[in-house]
Amino acid sequence: MSLGQVQRWVLSTLTVFTILHMSGGLVLAALVLDKTDVVGRVGLVIIAGLFGVVAIAAGLAIHKHRILSPWLLLGFIPTAIGLYFVLR
């Protein structure tokens, strides 16, 4: 690999994981909210999913791939996990 390719992979990895950590933090914040505030908890989980999609889109953009792709669906994993625990 050339130096440019390695730099691109490092940048995309750091970007995606940093944004996904924020997404996970939003899911955790939704779990510690008052259990009677279901709307607020679900709202935080949905925002977490949107940040997940942004993370995947950022990784695709760094690698100069098409941004609208099926890979964006991976960004909704935090939403699925969060909704499972919030609505249980």
C-alpha positions in Angstrom: 0.0 0.0 0.0 1.1 3.5 -0.7 1.4 6.1 2.1 -1.7 7.9 0.8 -3.8 4.7 1.1 -2.6 4.0 4.6 -3.4 7.6 5.6 -6.9 7.3 4.1 -7.5 4.1 6.0 -6.3 5.5 9.3 -8.4 8.7 8.8 -11.5 6.8 7.9 -11.1 4.4 10.8 -10.7 7.2 13.3 -13.6 9.1 11.9 -16.0 6.2 11.8 -15.2 5.0 15.3 -15.2 8.4 16.8 -18.7 9.1 15.5 -19.9 5.6 16.4 -18.7 6.2 19.9 -20.9 9.3 20.1 -23.8 7.3 18.7 -23.2 4.6 21.4 -23.1 7.4 24.1 -26.5 8.6 22.9 -27.9 5.1 23.3 -26.5 4.8 26.8 -27.9 8.3 27.6 -31.3 7.0 26.4 -31.0 4.0 28.7 -30.3 6.1 31.8 -33.1 8.5 31.3 -36.3 8.3 33.3 -38.2 5.2 32.3 -41.4 7.1 32.0 -40.0 9.5 29.3 -40.4 7.0 26.5 -40.6 9.7 23.8 -37.3 11.3 24.9 -35.6 7.9 25.1 -36.8 6.9 21.6 -35.8 10.3 20.3 -32.2 9.8 21.5 -32.0 6.4 20.0 -33.2 7.7 16.6 -30.6 10.5 16.8 -28.0 7.9 17.6 -29.0 6.0 14.4 -28.7 9.2 12.3 -25.2 9.7 13.7 -24.4 6.1 12.8 -25.5 6.8 9.2 -23.3 9.9 9.2 -20.4 7.8 10.4 -20.7 5.3 7.6 -21.3 8.0 5.0 -18.1 9.8 6.2 -16.1 6.6 5.8 -17.4 6.1 2.3 -16.7 9.7 1.4 -13.1 9.5 2.7 -12.6 6.5 0.4 -14.3 8.3 -2.5 -17.0 5.7 -2.8 -20.6 6.4 -3.7 -22.3 7.7 -0.5 -25.7 6.4 -1.3 -25.2 2.7 -0.9 -26.6 -0.3 1.0 -23.7 0.1 3.5 -25.6 3.1 5.0 -28.0 0.6 6.6 -25.2 -0.4 9.0 -25.6 3.0 10.5 -29.0 2.0 11.9 -27.5 -0.8 14.1 -27.3 1.5 17.2 -31.0 2.4 16.7 -31.9 -1.3 16.5 -30.0 -2.2 19.6 -31.2 0.9 21.5 -34.8 0.3 20.6 -34.5 -3.2 21.8 -33.4 -2.1 25.3 -35.5 1.0 25.5 -38.8 -0.6 24.5 -38.3 -3.8 26.5 
